[in-house]
């Protein structure tokens, strides 16, 4: 990408800024660059959105109006935190469990690689690089272009279970933002660490179980 900008003289100043700021000074700003931690500020951005939507209505306020609004926000949030306490654990929804089960049915389990300790590599639906080659690139961290990096990043997901309990880390965009995703939950189902809900699996047939019928038949 930087090489493309180099060819355009009008972008030379921006190219220098981007290279100095985001490649040299702050090289780990993108999602998935720092393992076991999200690299986004979604919580802060979500809070800003609520302030604009519910309080300021995207208008600039005078000092007196701002102080009144800030006082009302503090009161509302304090009351909300008392009535609705913060969650202490992540609940896997039925919809997420259904999608994780569907992923598990399509997953080639031989392609799931143990990277080390409690880390695993899971092929994605956008796979352009095999998981074995993905691991080689992961260790070398060598890319010839930004597009090549994107293809590598989207070809597999890095899942880490070192925490043992949720939240579990996954390098997919849902894992980074919501701390739960189909990849981590799917692996838990694959290892029988989490049961598949009855509606998702094979449903029981009508009538008595087969063994009971045999017990009631005559020799």
Residue, then its C-alpha position, 0 to 999 in steps of 0.5 A: x500500500x505504501x508503495x502504491x502511494x509512493x507512485x503518487x506525488x500528491x500523496x507523498x506527504x501523507x505517505x510519510x506521515x502514515x509510515x512514521x506514525x502507523x508503521x514505525x511509532x505505532x506498529x500494533x494498531x490493527x486488530x489481531x496484532x497483539x495476541x490475547x488482547x483486543x486492539x480496538x476502542x469499541x467500548x469508548x466509541x459505543x459510549x460516545x455514540x450513546x452520548x450523542x444519541x441520548x443526550x447531546x443529539x449531536x449538537x454543540x452545547x453551551x457551558x451551562x447546558x453541558x454541565x446540566x447534561x453531564x450531571x444528568x448522564x452521571x445520575x443515569x449511569x450510576x442508577x443503571x449500574x446499580x439496577x443492572x450490574x456488570x456481567x461477571x461471565x459471558x453467556x453463550x447465546x442459543x444463536x451463537x451455539x447454533x452457528x458454532x454447531x453448523x461450523x463444526x459440521x463443515x470443519x475439516x478437523x485435520x486442519x485444526x492445528x495445535x500451535x502451542x500450550x493452549x493455542x490452536x489454529x482454525x481454518x476460516x471460511x475465507x481460506x486462501x492459505x492452508x493452516x500449515x503454511x499459515x503457521x509458517x507465516x505466523x512465525x516468520x511474520x514476513x509479508x511482501x505486500x499488505x494484500x498478502x498480509x490480509x489474505x494470510x490474516x483472513x485464512x485462519x483464526x488463532x484461538x487461545x484457551x489459556x484462560x480456561x474459562x470465558x472470555x476466550x481469545x480468538x483473532x476473528x472480529x467477533x472474538x476481539x469485540x465480543x469475547x465469544x465466537x463460533x470458533x472458540x465455542x465450536x472447539x469446545x463442542x468438538x472436545x466435548x467440553x460443552x454440550x450441544x443443545x438438544x435442538x441443535x443435535x439429533x432429535x429423539x424419535x417418537x415412541x419408546x427407545x429401541x432397547x425398551x421395545x426389545x425388552x417387551x418383545x417375545x422370544 
